[in-house]
Amino acid sequence: MVEIEITVRYAETDRMGIAHHSNYFVWFEAARTELIKKVGVSYSQIENEFGVYLPLVSCSCDFKRACFYEDKILVIARVNNLTPTRIKFYYEVKRDGVLCATGFTEHAFVDKNFKPINLEKKNKELFLNFERLWAEDKL
């Protein structure tokens, strides 16, 4: 699990000062990027050195409370599910400890030609590192 703090920027809000729904996925990605760093590699290394890509196959966000301009929010990301061919991340957005949104993104493991791969077979070490993250988040 990782937690990152973000301050809602003016450009991320509508005329009423409420964070636009599309930004939640940008915030999810920022937290997911930090979570992947816990594996010991960056997103670009996974792509460039290992030839593994993680295209989005499904996503969702449920809004509980609005976030506003200049709010300091906490975005939490964790691995929610892992198979040799897919990984699912779960997210929470909180303001002052109050839950504002939850969501998920699910990604497939593919090669540079977008052909599905079995990550456990292609790069067992990387798969085991993701598995450790998942186990850590299940505790």
Rosetta constraint file for C-alpha pairs under 8 A:
AtomPair CA 1 CA 35 HARMONIC 6.54 0.50
AtomPair CA 1 CA 76 HARMONIC 6.93 0.50
AtomPair CA 1 CA 77 HARMONIC 5.58 0.50
AtomPair CA 1 CA 78 HARMONIC 4.43 0.50
AtomPair CA 1 CA 79 HARMONIC 7.30 0.50
AtomPair CA 1 CA 133 HARMONIC 7.41 0.50
AtomPair CA 1 CA 136 HARMONIC 7.56 0.50
AtomPair CA 1 CA 137 HARMONIC 5.91 0.50
AtomPair CA 2 CA 31 HARMONIC 6.84 0.50
AtomPair CA 2 CA 34 HARMONIC 6.88 0.50
AtomPair CA 2 CA 35 HARMONIC 5.60 0.50
AtomPair CA 2 CA 76 HARMONIC 5.65 0.50
AtomPair CA 2 CA 77 HARMONIC 5.46 0.50
AtomPair CA 2 CA 78 HARMONIC 6.69 0.50
AtomPair CA 3 CA 31 HARMONIC 6.88 0.50
AtomPair CA 3 CA 74 HARMONIC 6.35 0.50
AtomPair CA 3 CA 75 HARMONIC 5.55 0.50
AtomPair CA 3 CA 76 HARMONIC 4.42 0.50
AtomPair CA 3 CA 77 HARMONIC 6.58 0.50
AtomPair CA 4 CA 31 HARMONIC 6.17 0.50
AtomPair CA 4 CA 74 HARMONIC 5.64 0.50
AtomPair CA 4 CA 75 HARMONIC 5.31 0.50
AtomPair CA 4 CA 76 HARMONIC 6.59 0.50
AtomPair CA 5 CA 72 HARMONIC 6.71 0.50
AtomPair CA 5 CA 73 HARMONIC 5.66 0.50
AtomPair CA 5 CA 74 HARMONIC 4.62 0.50
AtomPair CA 5 CA 75 HARMONIC 6.33 0.50
AtomPair CA 6 CA 27 HARMONIC 7.95 0.50
AtomPair CA 6 CA 72 HARMONIC 5.76 0.50
AtomPair CA 6 CA 73 HARMONIC 5.35 0.50
AtomPair CA 6 CA 74 HARMONIC 6.40 0.50
AtomPair CA 6 CA 75 HARMONIC 7.44 0.50
AtomPair CA 7 CA 69 HARMONIC 7.89 0.50
AtomPair CA 7 CA 70 HARMONIC 5.55 0.50
AtomPair CA 7 CA 71 HARMONIC 5.57 0.50
AtomPair CA 7 CA 72 HARMONIC 4.44 0.50
AtomPair CA 7 CA 73 HARMONIC 6.15 0.50
AtomPair CA 8 CA 12 HARMONIC 6.57 0.50
AtomPair CA 8 CA 13 HARMONIC 7.79 0.50
AtomPair CA 8 CA 19 HARMONIC 7.05 0.50
AtomPair CA 8 CA 67 HARMONIC 7.60 0.50
AtomPair CA 8 CA 68 HARMONIC 6.65 0.50
AtomPair CA 8 CA 69 HARMONIC 5.15 0.50
AtomPair CA 8 CA 70 HARMONIC 4.89 0.50
AtomPair CA 8 CA 71 HARMONIC 5.43 0.50
AtomPair CA 8 CA 72 HARMONIC 6.53 0.50
AtomPair CA 8 CA 73 HARMONIC 7.38 0.50
AtomPair CA 9 CA 13 HARMONIC 7.08 0.50
AtomPair CA 9 CA 69 HARMONIC 5.84 0.50
AtomPair CA 9 CA 70 HARMONIC 6.08 0.50
AtomPair CA 10 CA 17 HARMONIC 7.42 0.50
AtomPair CA 10 CA 69 HARMONIC 5.67 0.50
AtomPair CA 10 CA 70 HARMONIC 7.43 0.50
AtomPair CA 12 CA 19 HARMONIC 5.46 0.50
AtomPair CA 12 CA 20 HARMONIC 5.96 0.50
AtomPair CA 12 CA 23 HARMONIC 6.44 0.50
AtomPair CA 12 CA 69 HARMONIC 7.73 0.50
AtomPair CA 13 CA 17 HARMONIC 5.08 0.50
AtomPair CA 13 CA 18 HARMONIC 4.95 0.50
AtomPair CA 13 CA 19 HARMONIC 4.11 0.50
AtomPair CA 13 CA 20 HARMONIC 5.23 0.50
AtomPair CA 13 CA 68 HARMONIC 7.12 0.50
AtomPair CA 13 CA 69 HARMONIC 6.35 0.50
AtomPair CA 14 CA 18 HARMONIC 5.58 0.50
AtomPair CA 14 CA 19 HARMONIC 6.46 0.50
AtomPair CA 14 CA 20 HARMONIC 6.09 0.50
AtomPair CA 17 CA 68 HARMONIC 5.47 0.50
AtomPair CA 17 CA 69 HARMONIC 5.32 0.50
AtomPair CA 18 CA 66 HARMONIC 6.38 0.50
AtomPair CA 18 CA 67 HARMONIC 5.82 0.50
AtomPair CA 18 CA 68 HARMONIC 4.47 0.50
AtomPair CA 18 CA 69 HARMONIC 6.39 0.50
AtomPair CA 19 CA 23 HARMONIC 7.06 0.50
AtomPair CA 19 CA 66 HARMONIC 7.04 0.50
AtomPair CA 19 CA 67 HARMONIC 5.45 0.50
AtomPair CA 19 CA 68 HARMONIC 5.48 0.50
AtomPair CA 19 CA 69 HARMONIC 6.74 0.50
AtomPair CA 20 CA 24 HARMONIC 7.74 0.50
AtomPair CA 21 CA 25 HARMONIC 7.99 0.50
AtomPair CA 22 CA 26 HARMONIC 7.24 0.50
AtomPair CA 23 CA 27 HARMONIC 6.24 0.50
AtomPair CA 24 CA 28 HARMONIC 6.07 0.50
AtomPair CA 24 CA 61 HARMONIC 7.73 0.50
AtomPair CA 25 CA 29 HARMONIC 6.14 0.50
AtomPair CA 26 CA 30 HARMONIC 6.37 0.50
AtomPair CA 27 CA 31 HARMONIC 6.37 0.50
AtomPair CA 27 CA 75 HARMONIC 6.97 0.50
AtomPair CA 28 CA 32 HARMONIC 6.03 0.50
AtomPair CA 28 CA 75 HARMONIC 7.06 0.50
AtomPair CA 28 CA 77 HARMONIC 7.21 0.50
AtomPair CA 28 CA 91 HARMONIC 6.55 0.50
AtomPair CA 29 CA 33 HARMONIC 5.99 0.50
AtomPair CA 30 CA 34 HARMONIC 6.54 0.50
AtomPair CA 31 CA 35 HARMONIC 6.19 0.50
AtomPair CA 31 CA 75 HARMONIC 6.41 0.50
AtomPair CA 31 CA 76 HARMONIC 6.60 0.50
AtomPair CA 31 CA 77 HARMONIC 5.70 0.50
AtomPair CA 32 CA 36 HARMONIC 6.12 0.50
AtomPair CA 32 CA 77 HARMONIC 5.99 0.50
AtomPair CA 32 CA 78 HARMONIC 7.75 0.50
AtomPair CA 32 CA 89 HARMONIC 7.55 0.50
AtomPair CA 33 CA 37 HARMONIC 6.44 0.50
AtomPair CA 33 CA 42 HARMONIC 7.44 0.50
AtomPair CA 33 CA 43 HARMONIC 6.79 0.50
AtomPair CA 34 CA 38 HARMONIC 6.91 0.50
AtomPair CA 35 CA 39 HARMONIC 7.46 0.50
AtomPair CA 35 CA 77 HARMONIC 6.76 0.50
AtomPair CA 35 CA 78 HARMONIC 7.13 0.50
AtomPair CA 36 CA 40 HARMONIC 7.44 0.50
AtomPair CA 36 CA 41 HARMONIC 6.93 0.50
AtomPair CA 36 CA 42 HARMONIC 6.50 0.50
AtomPair CA 36 CA 43 HARMONIC 6.96 0.50
AtomPair CA 37 CA 41 HARMONIC 5.28 0.50
AtomPair CA 37 CA 42 HARMONIC 5.32 0.50
AtomPair CA 37 CA 43 HARMONIC 7.71 0.50
AtomPair CA 38 CA 133 HARMONIC 7.83 0.50
AtomPair CA 39 CA 126 HARMONIC 7.63 0.50
AtomPair CA 39 CA 129 HARMONIC 5.49 0.50
AtomPair CA 39 CA 130 HARMONIC 6.48 0.50
AtomPair CA 39 CA 133 HARMONIC 7.37 0.50
AtomPair CA 41 CA 45 HARMONIC 6.07 0.50
AtomPair CA 41 CA 46 HARMONIC 6.81 0.50
AtomPair CA 42 CA 46 HARMONIC 6.37 0.50
AtomPair CA 43 CA 47 HARMONIC 6.43 0.50
AtomPair CA 44 CA 48 HARMONIC 5.81 0.50
AtomPair CA 44 CA 49 HARMONIC 7.91 0.50
AtomPair CA 45 CA 49 HARMONIC 5.11 0.50
AtomPair CA 45 CA 50 HARMONIC 6.85 0.50
AtomPair CA 46 CA 50 HARMONIC 5.11 0.50
AtomPair CA 46 CA 51 HARMONIC 6.48 0.50
AtomPair CA 46 CA 52 HARMONIC 5.68 0.50
AtomPair CA 46 CA 53 HARMONIC 7.12 0.50
AtomPair CA 47 CA 51 HARMONIC 4.74 0.50
AtomPair CA 47 CA 52 HARMONIC 4.89 0.50
AtomPair CA 47 CA 53 HARMONIC 5.47 0.50
AtomPair CA 48 CA 52 HARMONIC 7.77 0.50
AtomPair CA 50 CA 123 HARMONIC 7.61 0.50
AtomPair CA 51 CA 111 HARMONIC 5.84 0.50
AtomPair CA 51 CA 112 HARMONIC 6.17 0.50
AtomPair CA 52 CA 109 HARMONIC 6.40 0.50
AtomPair CA 52 CA 110 HARMONIC 5.80 0.50
AtomPair CA 52 CA 111 HARMONIC 5.17 0.50
AtomPair CA 52 CA 112 HARMONIC 6.91 0.50
AtomPair CA 53 CA 108 HARMONIC 7.82 0.50
AtomPair CA 53 CA 109 HARMONIC 5.79 0.50
AtomPair CA 53 CA 110 HARMONIC 5.23 0.50
AtomPair CA 53 CA 111 HARMONIC 5.99 0.50
AtomPair CA 53 CA 112 HARMONIC 6.79 0.50
AtomPair CA 53 CA 114 HARMONIC 7.72 0.50
AtomPair CA 54 CA 107 HARMONIC 5.26 0.50
AtomPair CA 54 CA 108 HARMONIC 5.35 0.50
AtomPair CA 54 CA 109 HARMONIC 5.11 0.50
AtomPair CA 54 CA 110 HARMONIC 6.44 0.50
AtomPair CA 55 CA 107 HARMONIC 5.33 0.50
AtomPair CA 55 CA 108 HARMONIC 5.80 0.50
AtomPair CA 55 CA 109 HARMONIC 7.28 0.50
AtomPair CA 55 CA 110 HARMONIC 7.58 0.50
AtomPair CA 56 CA 105 HARMONIC 6.85 0.50
AtomPair CA 56 CA 106 HARMONIC 5.91 0.50
AtomPair CA 56 CA 107 HARMONIC 4.48 0.50
AtomPair CA 56 CA 108 HARMONIC 6.72 0.50
AtomPair CA 57 CA 105 HARMONIC 7.68 0.50
AtomPair CA 57 CA 106 HARMONIC 5.66 0.50
AtomPair CA 57 CA 107 HARMONIC 5.35 0.50
AtomPair CA 57 CA 108 HARMONIC 6.55 0.50
AtomPair CA 58 CA 105 HARMONIC 5.78 0.50
AtomPair CA 58 CA 106 HARMONIC 5.09 0.50
AtomPair CA 58 CA 107 HARMONIC 7.13 0.50
AtomPair CA 59 CA 103 HARMONIC 7.36 0.50
AtomPair CA 59 CA 104 HARMONIC 5.49 0.50
AtomPair CA 59 CA 105 HARMONIC 4.32 0.50
AtomPair CA 59 CA 106 HARMONIC 6.22 0.50
AtomPair CA 60 CA 103 HARMONIC 5.24 0.50
AtomPair CA 60 CA 104 HARMONIC 5.47 0.50
AtomPair CA 60 CA 105 HARMONIC 6.71 0.50
AtomPair CA 61 CA 101 HARMONIC 6.80 0.50
AtomPair CA 61 CA 102 HARMONIC 5.70 0.50
AtomPair CA 61 CA 103 HARMONIC 4.07 0.50
AtomPair CA 61 CA 104 HARMONIC 6.67 0.50
AtomPair CA 62 CA 101 HARMONIC 5.50 0.50
AtomPair CA 62 CA 102 HARMONIC 5.32 0.50
AtomPair CA 62 CA 103 HARMONIC 6.01 0.50
AtomPair CA 63 CA 100 HARMONIC 6.16 0.50
AtomPair CA 63 CA 101 HARMONIC 4.47 0.50
AtomPair CA 63 CA 102 HARMONIC 6.77 0.50
AtomPair CA 64 CA 99 HARMONIC 6.82 0.50
AtomPair CA 64 CA 100 HARMONIC 4.80 0.50
AtomPair CA 64 CA 101 HARMONIC 5.27 0.50
AtomPair CA 64 CA 102 HARMONIC 7.95 0.50
AtomPair CA 65 CA 99 HARMONIC 7.23 0.50
AtomPair CA 65 CA 100 HARMONIC 4.43 0.50
AtomPair CA 65 CA 101 HARMONIC 6.85 0.50
AtomPair CA 66 CA 100 HARMONIC 6.32 0.50
AtomPair CA 67 CA 71 HARMONIC 6.52 0.50
AtomPair CA 67 CA 73 HARMONIC 7.91 0.50
AtomPair CA 67 CA 95 HARMONIC 7.53 0.50
AtomPair CA 67 CA 100 HARMONIC 7.03 0.50
AtomPair CA 71 CA 95 HARMONIC 7.23 0.50
AtomPair CA 72 CA 95 HARMONIC 6.47 0.50
AtomPair CA 72 CA 96 HARMONIC 7.92 0.50
AtomPair CA 73 CA 93 HARMONIC 6.61 0.50
AtomPair CA 73 CA 94 HARMONIC 5.55 0.50
AtomPair CA 73 CA 95 HARMONIC 4.73 0.50
AtomPair CA 73 CA 96 HARMONIC 7.38 0.50
AtomPair CA 74 CA 92 HARMONIC 7.94 0.50
AtomPair CA 74 CA 93 HARMONIC 5.65 0.50
AtomPair CA 74 CA 94 HARMONIC 5.10 0.50
AtomPair CA 74 CA 95 HARMONIC 6.35 0.50
AtomPair CA 75 CA 91 HARMONIC 6.91 0.50
AtomPair CA 75 CA 92 HARMONIC 5.75 0.50
AtomPair CA 75 CA 93 HARMONIC 4.61 0.50
AtomPair CA 75 CA 94 HARMONIC 6.54 0.50
AtomPair CA 76 CA 91 HARMONIC 5.39 0.50
AtomPair CA 76 CA 92 HARMONIC 5.09 0.50
AtomPair CA 76 CA 93 HARMONIC 6.43 0.50
AtomPair CA 77 CA 89 HARMONIC 6.69 0.50
AtomPair CA 77 CA 90 HARMONIC 5.75 0.50
AtomPair CA 77 CA 91 HARMONIC 4.62 0.50
AtomPair CA 77 CA 92 HARMONIC 6.80 0.50
AtomPair CA 78 CA 89 HARMONIC 5.62 0.50
AtomPair CA 78 CA 90 HARMONIC 5.45 0.50
AtomPair CA 78 CA 91 HARMONIC 6.65 0.50
AtomPair CA 78 CA 133 HARMONIC 7.78 0.50
AtomPair CA 78 CA 134 HARMONIC 7.38 0.50
AtomPair CA 78 CA 137 HARMONIC 6.19 0.50
AtomPair CA 79 CA 87 HARMONIC 7.37 0.50
AtomPair CA 79 CA 88 HARMONIC 6.04 0.50
AtomPair CA 79 CA 89 HARMONIC 4.54 0.50
AtomPair CA 79 CA 90 HARMONIC 6.22 0.50
AtomPair CA 79 CA 133 HARMONIC 6.55 0.50
AtomPair CA 79 CA 134 HARMONIC 4.98 0.50
AtomPair CA 79 CA 137 HARMONIC 6.55 0.50
AtomPair CA 80 CA 87 HARMONIC 7.74 0.50
AtomPair CA 80 CA 88 HARMONIC 5.35 0.50
AtomPair CA 80 CA 89 HARMONIC 5.06 0.50
AtomPair CA 80 CA 90 HARMONIC 5.52 0.50
AtomPair CA 80 CA 134 HARMONIC 6.64 0.50
AtomPair CA 80 CA 137 HARMONIC 7.66 0.50
AtomPair CA 81 CA 87 HARMONIC 5.82 0.50
AtomPair CA 81 CA 88 HARMONIC 4.98 0.50
AtomPair CA 81 CA 89 HARMONIC 7.03 0.50
AtomPair CA 81 CA 134 HARMONIC 6.91 0.50
AtomPair CA 82 CA 86 HARMONIC 5.94 0.50
AtomPair CA 82 CA 87 HARMONIC 4.54 0.50
AtomPair CA 82 CA 88 HARMONIC 6.32 0.50
AtomPair CA 82 CA 130 HARMONIC 7.73 0.50
AtomPair CA 82 CA 131 HARMONIC 6.94 0.50
AtomPair CA 82 CA 134 HARMONIC 7.19 0.50
AtomPair CA 83 CA 87 HARMONIC 6.35 0.50
AtomPair CA 84 CA 109 HARMONIC 7.98 0.50
AtomPair CA 84 CA 117 HARMONIC 7.99 0.50
AtomPair CA 84 CA 118 HARMONIC 5.02 0.50
AtomPair CA 84 CA 119 HARMONIC 5.17 0.50
AtomPair CA 84 CA 120 HARMONIC 5.28 0.50
AtomPair CA 84 CA 121 HARMONIC 7.97 0.50
AtomPair CA 84 CA 127 HARMONIC 7.33 0.50
AtomPair CA 85 CA 108 HARMONIC 5.85 0.50
AtomPair CA 85 CA 109 HARMONIC 5.33 0.50
AtomPair CA 85 CA 116 HARMONIC 7.05 0.50
AtomPair CA 85 CA 117 HARMONIC 6.11 0.50
AtomPair CA 85 CA 118 HARMONIC 5.02 0.50
AtomPair CA 85 CA 119 HARMONIC 6.15 0.50
AtomPair CA 86 CA 106 HARMONIC 7.04 0.50
AtomPair CA 86 CA 107 HARMONIC 5.60 0.50
AtomPair CA 86 CA 108 HARMONIC 4.35 0.50
AtomPair CA 86 CA 109 HARMONIC 5.71 0.50
AtomPair CA 87 CA 106 HARMONIC 5.77 0.50
AtomPair CA 87 CA 107 HARMONIC 5.37 0.50
AtomPair CA 87 CA 108 HARMONIC 6.48 0.50
AtomPair CA 87 CA 109 HARMONIC 7.77 0.50
AtomPair CA 88 CA 104 HARMONIC 6.90 0.50
AtomPair CA 88 CA 105 HARMONIC 5.77 0.50
AtomPair CA 88 CA 106 HARMONIC 4.17 0.50
AtomPair CA 88 CA 107 HARMONIC 6.24 0.50
AtomPair CA 89 CA 104 HARMONIC 5.41 0.50
AtomPair CA 89 CA 105 HARMONIC 5.38 0.50
AtomPair CA 89 CA 106 HARMONIC 6.29 0.50
AtomPair CA 90 CA 102 HARMONIC 7.49 0.50
AtomPair CA 90 CA 103 HARMONIC 5.82 0.50
AtomPair CA 90 CA 104 HARMONIC 4.40 0.50
AtomPair CA 90 CA 105 HARMONIC 6.80 0.50
AtomPair CA 91 CA 102 HARMONIC 5.47 0.50
AtomPair CA 91 CA 103 HARMONIC 5.07 0.50
AtomPair CA 91 CA 104 HARMONIC 5.84 0.50
AtomPair CA 92 CA 99 HARMONIC 7.04 0.50
AtomPair CA 92 CA 100 HARMONIC 7.57 0.50
AtomPair CA 92 CA 101 HARMONIC 5.74 0.50
AtomPair CA 92 CA 102 HARMONIC 4.48 0.50
AtomPair CA 92 CA 103 HARMONIC 6.58 0.50
AtomPair CA 93 CA 99 HARMONIC 6.08 0.50
AtomPair CA 93 CA 100 HARMONIC 5.43 0.50
AtomPair CA 93 CA 101 HARMONIC 5.05 0.50
AtomPair CA 93 CA 102 HARMONIC 6.33 0.50
AtomPair CA 94 CA 98 HARMONIC 5.20 0.50
AtomPair CA 94 CA 99 HARMONIC 4.51 0.50
AtomPair CA 94 CA 100 HARMONIC 5.26 0.50
AtomPair CA 94 CA 101 HARMONIC 7.13 0.50
AtomPair CA 95 CA 99 HARMONIC 6.67 0.50
AtomPair CA 95 CA 100 HARMONIC 6.73 0.50
AtomPair CA 108 CA 116 HARMONIC 7.10 0.50
AtomPair CA 109 CA 116 HARMONIC 5.94 0.50
AtomPair CA 109 CA 117 HARMONIC 5.70 0.50
AtomPair CA 109 CA 118 HARMONIC 7.09 0.50
AtomPair CA 109 CA 119 HARMONIC 6.55 0.50
AtomPair CA 110 CA 114 HARMONIC 5.00 0.50
AtomPair CA 110 CA 115 HARMONIC 5.15 0.50
AtomPair CA 110 CA 116 HARMONIC 4.25 0.50
AtomPair CA 110 CA 117 HARMONIC 5.06 0.50
AtomPair CA 111 CA 115 HARMONIC 5.43 0.50
AtomPair CA 111 CA 116 HARMONIC 6.56 0.50
AtomPair CA 111 CA 117 HARMONIC 6.50 0.50
AtomPair CA 117 CA 122 HARMONIC 7.24 0.50
AtomPair CA 118 CA 122 HARMONIC 6.16 0.50
AtomPair CA 119 CA 123 HARMONIC 5.53 0.50
AtomPair CA 119 CA 124 HARMONIC 6.64 0.50
AtomPair CA 119 CA 126 HARMONIC 7.64 0.50
AtomPair CA 119 CA 127 HARMONIC 5.89 0.50
AtomPair CA 120 CA 124 HARMONIC 4.52 0.50
AtomPair CA 120 CA 125 HARMONIC 7.85 0.50
AtomPair CA 120 CA 126 HARMONIC 7.80 0.50
AtomPair CA 120 CA 127 HARMONIC 5.26 0.50
AtomPair CA 120 CA 128 HARMONIC 7.60 0.50
AtomPair CA 123 CA 127 HARMONIC 6.34 0.50
AtomPair CA 124 CA 128 HARMONIC 6.04 0.50
AtomPair CA 125 CA 129 HARMONIC 6.21 0.50
AtomPair CA 126 CA 130 HARMONIC 6.37 0.50
AtomPair CA 127 CA 131 HARMONIC 6.12 0.50
AtomPair CA 128 CA 132 HARMONIC 6.13 0.50
AtomPair CA 129 CA 133 HARMONIC 6.47 0.50
AtomPair CA 130 CA 134 HARMONIC 6.29 0.50
AtomPair CA 131 CA 135 HARMONIC 6.15 0.50
AtomPair CA 132 CA 136 HARMONIC 6.07 0.50
AtomPair CA 133 CA 137 HARMONIC 6.26 0.50
AtomPair CA 134 CA 138 HARMONIC 6.30 0.50
AtomPair CA 135 CA 139 HARMONIC 6.74 0.50
